[in-house]
Amino acid sequence: MASTMQKPLCLFCPLLFHLIPLLVFSVHVLATVSTAAVQTEVEEADALLRWKDSLDNQSQSFLSSWNTTAGSGRPCNWFGIHCNKAGSVTNISLKDTGLKGTLQSFSFPSFPNLVWLNLSNNSFHGNIPSHISNLSKLNILDLSVNEISGSIPQEIGMLNSLTYIDLSNNLLTGTIPPSIGNLTTLPILYIHMNQLSGSIPQELGMLKFVTEIDLSVNSLTGTIPASIGNLTNLSALSLNSNQLSGSIPREIGMLRSLTELALSQNNLTGPIPSSIGNLTALSSLYLSDNQLSNSIPREIGKLTKLTTLFLEINELSGTLPLEMNNFTLLEFFIVYSNRFTGQLPQDICVGGRIKSFAINGNNFSGGYGIVYKAVLPTGRVVAVKKLHQSQNGEMTDFKAFTRSNASLPAKLYWQSMLPNTPLPKVLKDLLQPDAGNRSAFSEVDVVAEPGTNSGRRATYGVGHWEENKKFEQKEIFNTTTIYFLQDGLHPDKKMKLTFTKSTNGSNFLPRKIAETLPFSSNKLPEILNYFAIEPTSKEAQILKHTIAECEAPSIRGEHKYCATSLIIN
């Protein structure tokens, strides 16, 4: 009986003999994995603490949890640190924490699983270490808004898992490394507002998945590479405020996903390529302050989604193509300081969305008439070509979009600016219907309080003869009148008012020129010489008088708004 009871037990002996080694091996593997995880965690904690010790002590207030003495030895519990399930650091996010120091003591090899590094908007300085290439799993790199200097290391091209790079707003110098072309899966590249020089590498065209590139506000030179046409997923390209030269490559027309193209403030020459008509998704086009020439291609009319068009300060000529009438969504139309001729397309404002319209400094012929801005009781703003005076208050506000507000009848203009203030009798007398047939410039003196300075000149688009007028007490108001006094008229105040029927607007000098010119009566000969103005000419006298008025003390109740750089009529 005993022998029969023991026999089944012996049947399991071979099985147990084989299972025991497997169990021992499994325990060994688990122990090894656990040990490795602990070792990684300890190494990462040590690396973070060493880096913390290298930072400026006064900037570490956000890092108080980074220690091993308060039960928070695991970095996963520290401020700005996130880990994976194994306890290894994956995210370091220390944006806007006031940190000050360098990256030289940051041990990049100690973080094999790091996918997110955001140190933006701090005070880091020094260069970007080449061993950043050890972050092979890094997706997000944001070092923007710091004081990082030196060049962008070639090794950055080894971070082929990157999906976002932002090195903007730093002090980076040198060239853009060609190795950046290795980041073939990169969608976002921001390196704007640095001091980068040299040319844009052809290898940039290898970023076939990139959607946004911003290299603006640097000192990049050379031409825009034709390889840019390979970036068919690109939606925004900003190369403005550099020193790029040559022509706009026709390959730019291959970027059919582009919604914003900014090439302003460079040294680009030649015509606007007709291939720009292929950019049918484009909403914003900035080509201002270059040396572009020839006429605007008719194909630009295909950009029916365009809301913003800046072409000012170029050498563009010819007539504006009628196809620009297709811009029914246009809000900003800025083409001043070119050599355009002919008439404006009649329906350029037909969409009624125009917010800013600048065409001065060209040779347009004819006129575009009066286009009114009207505010309906609902608050909706509309553009009106023909305006009939309303008797029932349908419109609460109306202003002219034309280059001279005189295109709006004087009474309506006054009401649009000062709806609750009656037009003074002295102005009613001056603004006669036939006044526009008189001299282009005339002045009227309004009697002022004794002992005060006379005011500065103001312009209104009506010609009249010179008269002396005095405001009666009942005609005085204290509401601001924008085209005479800044703070209203007062009894017996004397102001010099200038009326004009001229429709010539003022041309603003480019900032880089204006900032080099003195604005002082003592420097008047230097100013006249710069603009080749004869000292005895009428223009010289006007310029002299304008500067003198701005330098003169204000009269009581007047606030002067004089430019710090010159504005030439």
C-alpha positions in Angstrom: 0.0 0.0 0.0 2.8 2.3 0.9 4.5 1.7 -2.4 1.4 2.4 -4.5 0.9 5.8 -2.7 4.5 7.0 -3.4 4.6 6.1 -7.1 2.5 9.1 -8.4 4.8 11.4 -6.5 7.7 10.2 -8.4 6.0 11.0 -11.7 6.5 14.8 -11.1 10.1 14.6 -10.2 11.5 14.9 -13.8 9.2 18.0 -14.4 10.3 19.7 -11.2 13.9 19.0 -12.2 13.4 21.0 -15.4 11.3 23.8 -13.9 13.7 24.7 -11.2 16.4 26.1 -13.5 13.8 28.1 -15.4 12.4 29.7 -12.2 16.0 30.5 -11.1 16.7 32.1 -14.5 13.5 34.2 -14.4 14.3 35.5 -11.0 17.8 36.3 -12.2 16.4 38.2 -15.2 14.0 40.2 -13.0 16.7 41.0 -10.6 19.0 42.1 -13.4 16.3 44.4 -15.0 15.4 45.8 -11.6 19.0 46.5 -10.9 19.6 48.2 -14.2 16.5 50.4 -13.7 17.8 51.4 -10.3 21.2 52.1 -11.7 19.7 54.3 -14.5 17.6 56.1 -11.9 20.6 56.8 -9.7 22.8 57.9 -12.6 20.1 60.3 -13.9 19.5 61.7 -10.4 23.3 62.3 -9.9 23.5 63.9 -13.4 20.7 66.3 -12.6 22.1 67.2 -9.2 25.6 67.9 -10.7 24.0 70.2 -13.3 22.0 71.9 -10.6 25.2 72.6 -8.6 26.7 74.3 -11.7 23.8 76.8 -12.0 23.7 80.2 -10.4 22.5 79.8 -6.8 20.1 82.7 -6.9 18.2 81.2 -9.8 17.4 77.8 -8.3 14.2 78.5 -6.4 12.2 76.2 -8.6 14.6 73.4 -8.0 14.2 73.0 -4.3 12.7 69.5 -4.7 15.9 68.4 -6.4 17.6 66.6 -3.5 18.1 63.2 -2.0 17.6 64.0 1.6 13.8 64.6 2.0 12.4 61.4 0.8 12.3 62.6 -2.8 15.5 60.9 -4.0 13.8 59.6 -7.2 14.0 62.3 -9.9 10.5 61.3 -11.1 9.2 63.3 -8.1 11.2 66.4 -8.8 9.9 69.6 -10.3 9.9 69.7 -14.1 10.9 66.0 -14.4 8.7 63.2 -15.9 9.6 59.5 -16.2 8.5 56.4 -18.0 7.1 53.4 -16.2 10.6 52.1 -15.7 11.5 55.2 -13.7 13.8 56.7 -16.4 13.7 60.4 -17.2 11.8 61.2 -20.4 10.9 64.8 -20.0 12.8 67.8 -18.6 10.6 70.9 -18.8 12.0 74.0 -17.1 10.5 76.8 -19.1 10.2 80.2 -17.5 11.9 79.2 -14.3 14.5 82.0 -14.2 17.5 79.5 -14.4 20.9 81.0 -15.1 23.9 79.0 -16.1 25.3 76.9 -19.0 24.7 73.4 -20.5 28.4 72.5 -20.2 27.8 70.4 -17.0 24.6 68.8 -18.4 25.5 65.1 -18.9 23.5 64.3 -22.1 24.7 60.7 -22.2 23.1 60.1 -18.8 19.6 60.4 -20.3 19.2 57.6 -22.9 15.4 57.9 -22.8 14.9 61.7 -22.9 12.3 62.7 -25.5 11.5 66.3 -24.3 14.0 69.0 -23.4 12.5 72.5 -22.8 14.7 75.1 -21.2 13.1 78.1 -23.0 12.8 81.7 -21.6 15.6 81.5 -19.1 19.1 83.0 -18.9 21.3 80.1 -20.2 24.5 81.2 -21.9 27.5 79.6 -23.4 27.3 77.2 -26.4 25.3 74.1 -27.2 27.7 71.1 -26.4 28.4 68.7 -29.2 27.6 65.7 -27.0 23.9 66.7 -27.3 24.0 64.1 -30.1 23.7 61.4 -27.4 20.0 62.2 -27.0 19.1 59.7 -29.7 15.4 59.5 -28.7 14.9 63.3 -28.4 11.7 64.6 -30.1 11.4 68.1 -28.7 14.3 70.6 -28.3 13.4 74.1 -27.1 16.2 76.4 -26.1 14.6 79.6 -27.2 14.7 83.0 -25.5 18.0 82.5 -23.8 21.5 84.0 -24.3 23.1 80.9 -25.9 26.0 81.8 -28.1 28.5 80.1 -30.4 27.5 78.0 -33.4 24.9 75.3 -34.0 26.9 72.1 -33.6 27.1 69.8 -36.7 26.2 66.9 -34.3 22.6 68.2 -34.1 22.1 66.4 -37.4 22.4 63.1 -35.5 19.2 63.7 -33.6 17.1 62.1 -36.3 14.1 61.6 -34.0 13.5 65.3 -33.6 10.0 66.7 -34.5 10.5 70.2 -33.1 13.6 72.5 -32.9 13.4 76.0 -31.5 16.7 77.8 -31.0 15.2 81.3 -31.6 15.9 84.5 -29.7 19.5 83.7 -28.7 22.9 84.9 -29.7 23.9 82.1 -32.0 26.5 82.9 -34.7 28.2 81.0 -37.5 26.4 79.1 -40.3 23.4 76.8 -40.4 25.1 73.3 -40.5 24.4 71.3 -43.6 23.9 68.3 -41.3 20.5 69.7 -40.5 19.3 68.1 -43.7 19.6 64.7 -41.9 16.5 65.5 -39.9 14.3 64.2 -42.6 11.3 63.7 -40.3 11.4 67.2 -38.8 8.2 69.2 -39.1 9.1 72.4 -37.2 12.4 74.4 -37.5 12.7 77.8 -35.7 16.1 79.5 -35.6 15.0 83.1 -36.0 16.3 86.2 -34.1 19.9 85.1 -33.8 23.1 86.3 -35.5 23.6 83.5 -38.0 25.5 84.3 -41.2 26.5 82.5 -44.4 24.1 81.0 -46.9 21.1 78.8 -46.5 22.3 75.2 -47.0 21.0 73.3 -50.0 20.4 70.4 -47.6 17.5 72.3 -46.2 15.6 70.9 -49.1 15.9 67.4 -47.7 13.4 68.2 -44.9 10.5 66.7 -46.9 8.2 66.6 -43.9 8.8 70.1 -42.6 5.7 72.3 -42.3 7.2 75.5 -40.7 10.6 77.2 -41.2 11.5 80.5 -39.6 15.1 81.8 -40.2 14.1 85.5 -40.0 16.1 88.3 -38.3 19.6 86.9 -38.9 22.4 88.0 -41.2 22.0 85.2 -43.7 23.5 86.0 -47.2 23.5 84.4 -50.6 20.5 83.3 -52.6 17.4 81.3 -51.6 18.3 77.7 -52.7 16.3 76.2 -55.5 16.0 73.0 -53.3 13.4 74.9 -51.3 11.0 73.7 -53.9 11.3 70.2 -52.5 9.5 71.2 -49.3 6.0 70.4 -50.6 4.5 70.1 -47.1 5.7 73.6 -46.0 2.9 75.9 -44.8 5.0 78.8 -43.4 8.3 80.1 -44.7 9.9 83.2 -43.0 13.2 84.4 -44.3 12.6 88.2 -43.7 15.1 90.6 -42.2 18.3 89.0 -43.5 20.7 90.0 -46.3 19.6 87.5 -48.9 20.3 88.5 -52.5 19.5 87.2 -56.0 16.0 86.5 -57.3 13.1 84.7 -55.8 13.5 81.2 -57.3 10.7 80.0 -59.5 10.7 76.8 -57.5 8.9 78.7 -54.8 5.8 78.0 -56.8 6.1 74.3 -55.9 5.2 75.0 -52.3 1.5 74.5 -52.9 0.7 74.0 -49.2 2.2 77.4 -48.3 -0.1 79.8 -46.4 2.5 82.4 -45.4 5.5 83.6 -47.3 7.7 86.3 -45.7 10.8 87.5 -47.6 10.7 91.2 -46.6 13.8 93.3 -45.7 16.4 91.5 -47.8 18.3 92.5 -51.0 16.2 90.4 -53.4 16.2 91.6 -57.0 14.5 90.7 -60.3 10.8 90.1 -60.9 8.2 88.3 -58.8 8.1 84.9 -60.5 4.9 84.0 -62.3 5.0 80.6 -60.5 3.8 82.4 -57.4 0.3 81.9 -58.9 0.6 78.3 -57.9 0.4 79.1 -54.2 -3.3 79.0 -54.1 -3.4 78.4 -50.4 -1.5 81.5 -49.6 -3.1 84.0 -47.2 -0.1 86.3 -46.4 2.6 87.5 -48.8 5.4 89.8 -47.5 7.9 91.0 -50.1 8.5 94.5 -48.9 11.8 96.4 -48.6 13.7 94.6 -51.3 14.9 95.7 -54.8 12.3 93.7 -56.7 11.6 95.1 -60.2 9.3 94.7 -63.3 5.6 94.4 -63.1 3.5 92.2 -60.9 2.6 89.0 -62.8 -1.0 88.4 -63.7 -0.8 85.0 -62.1 -0.9 86.7 -58.7 -4.7 86.9 -59.2 -5.0 83.2 -58.5 -4.2 83.9 -54.9 -7.9 84.2 -54.0 -7.3 83.4 -50.3 -4.9 86.3 -49.8 -5.7 88.6 -46.9 -2.3 90.4 -46.5 -0.2 91.8 -49.3 2.9 93.9 -48.5 5.0 95.0 -51.5 6.1 98.4 -50.4 9.6 99.9 -50.8 10.7 98.1 -54.0 11.2 99.1 -57.6 8.1 97.4 -59.0 6.6 99.2 -62.0 3.8 98.9 -64.6 0.1 98.7 -63.8 -1.5 96.5 -61.2 -3.0 93.5 -63.0 -6.8 93.5 -63.2 -6.6 90.0 -61.8 -6.0 91.6 -58.4 -9.8 92.2 -58.4 -10.0 88.6 -57.3 -8.7 89.6 -53.8 -12.1 89.6 -52.2 -10.7 88.6 -48.8 -7.9 91.3 -48.7 -7.5 93.2 -45.5 -4.0 94.7 -45.9 -2.9 96.2 -49.2 0.4 98.0 -48.8 2.2 98.9 -52.0 3.7 102.4 -51.4 7.1 103.6 -52.6 7.2 101.7 -55.9 6.9 102.9 -59.5 3.4 101.7 -60.3 1.5 103.6 -63.0 -2.0 103.5 -64.5 -5.2 103.0 -62.5 -6.0 100.9 -59.6 -8.1 97.9 -60.2 -11.6 99.2 -59.6 -12.8 96.2 -57.4 -9.6 95.9 -55.3 -11.7 96.7 -52.2 -14.9 95.0 -53.3 -14.7 92.5 -50.5 -15.2 95.2 -47.9 -12.6 93.8 -45.6 -9.8 96.4 -46.1 -8.2 97.6 -42.8 -5.1 99.2 -44.2 -4.6 100.6 -47.7 -1.3 102.4 -48.6 -0.5 103.3 -52.2 1.4 106.6 -51.9 4.8 107.1 -53.5 3.7 105.7 -56.9 2.5 107.3 -60.2 -1.0 106.1 -60.3 -3.4 108.0 -62.6 -7.1 108.7 -62.3 -8.7 108.1 -59.0 -10.4 105.5 -57.0 -13.1 107.8 -55.6 -14.5 107.7 -52.1 -14.7 104.5 -50.2 -16.5 104.8 -46.9 -16.2 102.8 -43.8 -19.6 102.5 -42.1 -20.5 101.0 -38.7 -24.0 99.6 -38.6 -26.1 99.5 -35.4 -25.2 95.8 -35.1 -21.6 96.7 -34.9 -20.7 95.3 -38.3 -18.2 97.3 -40.3 -18.8 97.6 -44.0 -17.2 99.4 -46.9 -19.5 101.7 -48.9 -18.8 103.1 -52.3 -21.8 105.5 -52.5 -23.0 107.1 -49.3 -26.4 108.7 -48.9 -27.0 110.7 -45.8 -29.3 108.9 -43.5 -32.3 110.4 -41.7 -32.9 107.6 -39.3 -29.5 106.9 -37.9 -28.8 103.8 -39.9 -25.1 104.4 -39.7 -23.4 105.4 -36.5 -19.9 106.1 -38.0 -18.3 106.7 -41.3 -14.8 107.6 -42.4 -13.1 107.8 -45.7 -10.5 105.2 -46.8 -9.0 107.7 -49.3 -5.6 109.2 -48.9 -7.2 112.5 -48.0 -10.0 112.7 -45.5 -11.1 115.8 -47.5 -12.8 113.3 -49.9 -15.4 113.1 -47.3 -17.6 116.2 -47.3 -16.5 118.5 -44.5 -19.7 118.3 -42.5 -19.8 114.6 -42.6 -16.2 114.3 -41.7 -16.7 116.5 -38.7 -19.7 114.4 -37.6 -17.8 111.2 -38.1 -15.0 112.3 -35.8 -17.0 114.4 -33.3 -20.6 113.2 -33.4 -21.7 115.0 -30.3 -20.1 118.4 -31.1 -21.6 121.0 -33.4 -19.4 122.3 -36.2 -18.2 125.8 -35.1 -19.5 128.7 -37.2 -16.0 129.9 -38.1 -15.3 126.5 -39.8 -18.7 126.6 -41.6 -17.7 129.9 -43.0 -14.3 128.6 -44.1 -15.5 125.3 -45.6 -17.5 126.7 -48.5 -18.3 124.5 -51.5 -16.1 126.5 -53.9 -13.2 126.7 -51.6 -11.4 123.9 -53.4 -11.0 126.0 -56.4 -8.8 128.5 -54.6 -5.1 128.3 -53.7 -3.6 125.0 -52.7 -2.4 126.3 -49.4 -3.9 129.0 -47.2 -3.9 129.7 -43.5 -6.3 131.0 -40.9 -5.4 132.5 -37.6 -7.6 131.9 -34.6 -7.1 134.4 -31.8 -5.4 132.9 -28.8 -4.9 133.9 -25.1 -2.3 136.6 -24.6 1.2 135.4 -23.9 0.8 131.9 -25.3 2.6 130.3 -28.2 0.8 129.8 -31.5 0.1 126.2 -32.3 1.4 124.1 -35.1 0.0 123.6 -38.6 -2.7 121.1 -39.3 -4.0 120.1 -42.8 -7.4 119.5 -44.2 -8.2 118.9 -47.8 -10.0 122.2 -48.6 -8.3 125.3 -50.1 -9.3 128.7 -48.8 -8.0 132.3 -48.5 -6.4 133.6 -45.4 -8.6 135.1 -42.8 -8.5 136.0 -39.1 -11.3 134.5 -37.1 -12.3 134.5 -33.5 -14.2 131.7 -31.7 -17.3 132.9 -29.9 -17.9 131.4 -26.4 -20.9 129.4 -27.6 -18.9 127.8 -30.3 -16.2 126.5 -28.0 -16.1 122.8 -27.2 -13.7 120.6 -25.2 -13.8 117.4 -27.3 -10.6 116.6 -29.2 -10.6 117.6 -32.8 -8.0 115.5 -34.5 -7.3 117.8 -37.4 -6.8 121.1 -35.6 -5.9 120.9 -31.9 -5.0 117.8 -29.8 -7.0 118.9 -26.7 -9.7 121.1 -28.0 -10.2 124.8 -28.7 -10.5 127.3 -25.9 -11.7 131.0 -25.8 -9.3 133.4 -27.4 -6.7 130.7 -28.1 -4.6 131.4 -31.2 -3.7 128.6 -33.5 -2.2 128.5 -36.9 -4.3 126.3 -39.1 -3.3 125.3 -42.7 -5.9 124.1 -45.2 -5.0 122.3 -48.4 -6.8 120.8 -51.3 -3.8 118.6 -52.2 -4.3 114.9 -52.0 -0.6 114.0 -51.8 0.0 111.9 -48.7 3.2 111.8 -46.7 5.9 109.3 -47.6 7.7 107.7 -44.6 11.3 107.1 -44.9 12.6 103.5 -44.3 13.6 103.2 -40.7 17.2 102.4 -41.5 17.5 105.7 -43.3 15.4 107.8 -41.0 17.3 106.8 -37.9 20.5 108.1 -39.4 19.1 111.6 -39.9 19.2 114.4 -37.2 15.9 116.0 -36.3 17.1 119.4 -35.2 17.0 123.0 -36.5 20.8 123.1 -35.9 21.2 120.3 -38.4 19.0 121.7 -41.1 21.8 122.2 -43.7 22.8 118.6 -43.3 19.2 117.5 -43.8 18.7 119.7 -46.9 22.0 118.4 -48.3 20.9 114.7 -47.8 17.7 115.2 -49.8 19.3 117.6 -52.3 16.9 120.4 -51.4 17.8 124.0 -52.3 18.1 126.1 -49.1 16.1 128.9 -50.7 13.3 126.6 -52.0 9.7 126.4 -50.7 10.4 122.9 -49.6 13.3 124.0 -47.4 11.2 126.7 -45.8 8.4 124.2 -45.0 10.9 121.7 -43.6 12.5 124.5 -41.5 9.1 125.7 -40.2 8.0 122.1 -39.4 11.1 121.4 -37.3 10.8 124.8 -35.5 7.2 124.2 -34.6 8.1 120.8 -33.1 10.9 122.3 -31.1 8.8 125.2 -29.9 7.2 125.0 -26.4 3.6 123.8 -26.4 0.8 126.2 -25.7 -1.4 125.6 -22.7 -3.5 122.5 -23.1 -1.7 121.3 -26.2 0.1 117.9 -26.5 2.6 117.7 -29.3 3.1 114.5 -31.3 6.3 115.1 -33.3 8.2 112.3 -35.0 11.7 111.5 -33.8 12.7 110.8 -37.4 11.8 112.8 -40.5 8.7 112.5 -42.5 9.0 114.2 -45.9 5.9 115.3 -47.9 
